[in-house]
Amino acid sequence: MVILDIDLDFFLKDIVHDPKQKRPNDSDYDIWEIDEVIFFLEQNCKLNENKKIKGKLLETHDELFYCFKNMIEQEILEVPFKIVHIDAHADLGLGDCSHEYIMTELLHKKVYDRTNPKKGGWYGLSEVNFLAFAIACRWIKQITYVHHQRVHVQNIDIAESMKKNFDFNSSIIQLKKISPEECERKGDIRNCTPIELETEVPIELIDADSYISKDEFAYMFLTRSPKYTPPKADKLIPIIINYIDKTLNI
C-alpha cells in the first residue's frame, strides 16, 4: 500500500525555513504557475482527475499522523506502508529535540503505546517531525522523499541521528533505543551505544524534476501548511484536490 503525501509548500519557488508569523508575505515568495502544477501532478505523479484517489485536505502536517492512526484502527490502512512525501521539508524533526524524546523515551514503550506521544514544544509531535513519529510507531516501511528544487542532497534536512550507524550518507532511516542516562551523560545521541535498533526504513531522495511515479496510490493527502505558504498559494489547492476523492471518512 502506497500513500501520496503532498505539502503545498512544495509548489513555492523558494523555501520558508523558519516561519516568524502566521503566514509568509505574498510579496516574499513566488508560486508555481497553475499549468506547471497540473503538469507535475499528471506527468510526474501520474494522477488522473477521472480516477480520483481517496484522501483529504489537511491544515498542518501533524494531522496526518492522526489520520494514519484512525485509518489503522478502522482497518482501512495496512501497516507497514510506503509513503511518497512531496514536500519542501523532510518532516523528520531536524531543528528540534524530538529525536532525543523518541529514542530515549518513546521507543522504550511497547509499540501500541507509541501512538499517543507528547505533542508540541521542542520534544513532542508537530508538523515538522510527524514522519519520525510515524516511523517510531512502525507504520512506515519505505519513504520516497521528493524534495524541493532548491534543496541539494548534501544539504538535505535529515539528522544524522536518524540514519543507520549515524551516517548522514546512508539511505536507511533507523531509529535507536538509547539509554536516557547515557544520553544525558554524553550530551549527544550520536555518542551513545544503542540498546536496541528499530526496523530499517529505506529512504530514497529524488528531486522534483527526476521523480516519475511507478506506484498506484491507495490514498492521497494534501497539507496546506499555512506557516510555510503565502496566502496566494491557496489558489493552487482546488487544482490539487481535484485529484482527490474526498469521501474518506476519518
C-alpha positions, 0 to 999 in steps of 0.5 A: 500500500502506497500513500501520496503525501503532498505539502503545498509548500512544495509548489513555492519557488523558494523555501520558508525555513523558519516561519516568524508569523502566521503566514509568509508575505505574498510579496516574499515568495513566488508560486508555481504557475497553475499549468506547471502544477497540473503538469507535475501532478499528471506527468510526474505523479501520474494522477488522473482527475477521472480516477480520483484517489481517496484522501483529504485536505489537511491544515498542518502536517501533524494531522496526518499522523492522526489520520494514519492512526484512525485509518489503522484502527478502522482497518482501512490502512495496512501497516507497514506502508510506503509513503511518497512525501512531496514536500519542501521539508523532510518532516523528520524533526531536524531543528528540534529535540524530538529525536532525543524524546523518541529514542530515549523515551518513546521507543522504550514503550511497547509499540501500541503505546507509541501512538499517543506521544507528547505533542508540541514544544521542542520534544513532542509531535508537530508538523515538522517531525510527524514522519519520525513519529510515524516511523517510531510507531512502525507504520512506515516501511519505505519513504520516497522523499521528493524534495524541493528544487532548491534543496541539494542532497548534501544539504538535505534536512535529515539528522544524522541521528536518524540514519543507520550507524549515524551516517548522514550518507546512508539511505536507511532511516533507523531509529535507536533505543538509547539509554536516557542516562547515557544520553544525558551523560554524553550530551549527544545521541550520536555518542551513545551505544544503542540498546536496541535498533528499530526496523530499517526504513529505506529512504530514497531522495529524488528531486522534483524534476527526476521523480516519475511515479511507478506506484498506484496510490491507495490514498492521497493527502494534501497539507496546506501548511499555512506557516510555510505558504503565502496566502496566494498559494491557496489558489493552487489547492482546488487544482490539487484536490481535484485529484482527490476523492474526498469521501474518506471518512476519518 
